[in-house]
Amino acid sequence: MQMLSLLGVNFDGPYLAIDDLEAGTRTVFAIEGQTFTISKHPERYCVGAYDLMTQERTMCENRQELPSDYKETSCPACADKTGFNPSFYNGGGISAQQRAYNDTPHIVYLAYFSPRHLKVGITSAARGELRLLEQGARSAMILKECATAYAAREWEAKLCSIPGIYESLRASEKYRLLTSEAHDPAEAAALMRRTVRETFSMDPTDPINLDRYYSRDASVLSCAINEPDNPSDAMVAGTCVGMVGTIALMEQQGRVYAVSLKDYVAHRIDYRPDEVLYEYSAPPEQGSLF
């Protein structure tokens, strides 16, 4: 019995982690260039715990099934082991794990999703660009390194109070931007430099183009990425040509479709390599008149 426990993009590209719940094993593998179908079932299971200091993930010892109305992806026992509260500055208690984590260096970053969607956030300096890849930012800039999470949060709150700067973006908005707007790294770099210098009154650092991690083929993200006319909430299929955050880029019949995998995490799945069991459709592409 298989469960999708993790997905994302690291410095080697897009990957999935699939747990064999009966054998108690986890397999992490690269998916770019792979053809497959993932079918999602209603049953959900705990994805395990995360060590904030070592960044290591472990399977749930009990392979705990989650109630249908349970919103989290880790059972209470694994959540306690992790001990992470992303809104630690709003109260609600801080675990011993997070106290130690918060006392390590953190960075303040500017994430670029479109010319009108700039987001400021913080993360552990040890995670750095991996956090940006997790969010699906197209370009970014490290604004400041702070001694602790508390100092970084002060900067984050200050910069997010500026009109037009986001503190968070919904997954649905990131999907819309990916399928409707082109990304120009040079334009992104110029806008970030100008914003940091003129709006934040800070010295800009070197901009980071993150697209090179999402797909090894630069043409994938420079061409049209389609939203399927017939999206499925229970099946993903095709040849994976990249992934932006948790949005898989699946190619079928020469066209690239954006398919969110976020809601597949923790679900029981069937992973079928080399099979395409669902066909996407989109409006015909308009040819050039000249």
Secondary structure as GFF3:
##gff-version 3
##sequence-region A 1 290
A	DSSP	beta_strand	2	10	.	.	.	ID=ss1
A	DSSP	beta_strand	13	20	.	.	.	ID=ss2
A	DSSP	beta_strand	25	30	.	.	.	ID=ss3
A	DSSP	beta_strand	35	45	.	.	.	ID=ss4
A	DSSP	beta_strand	49	50	.	.	.	ID=ss5
A	DSSP	beta_strand	57	58	.	.	.	ID=ss6
A	DSSP	beta_strand	65	66	.	.	.	ID=ss7
A	DSSP	alpha_helix	76	82	.	.	.	ID=ss8
A	DSSP	three_ten_helix	88	90	.	.	.	ID=ss9
A	DSSP	alpha_helix	96	102	.	.	.	ID=ss10
A	DSSP	beta_strand	106	114	.	.	.	ID=ss11
A	DSSP	beta_strand	117	124	.	.	.	ID=ss12
A	DSSP	alpha_helix	129	135	.	.	.	ID=ss13
A	DSSP	beta_strand	139	146	.	.	.	ID=ss14
A	DSSP	alpha_helix	149	160	.	.	.	ID=ss15
A	DSSP	beta_strand	165	166	.	.	.	ID=ss16
A	DSSP	alpha_helix	171	180	.	.	.	ID=ss17
A	DSSP	alpha_helix	185	194	.	.	.	ID=ss18
A	DSSP	pi_helix	195	199	.	.	.	ID=ss19
A	DSSP	beta_strand	208	209	.	.	.	ID=ss20
A	DSSP	alpha_helix	211	214	.	.	.	ID=ss21
A	DSSP	alpha_helix	218	222	.	.	.	ID=ss22
A	DSSP	beta_strand	235	244	.	.	.	ID=ss23
A	DSSP	beta_strand	247	252	.	.	.	ID=ss24
A	DSSP	beta_strand	255	260	.	.	.	ID=ss25
A	DSSP	three_ten_helix	262	264	.	.	.	ID=ss26
A	DSSP	beta_strand	267	273	.	.	.	ID=ss27
###
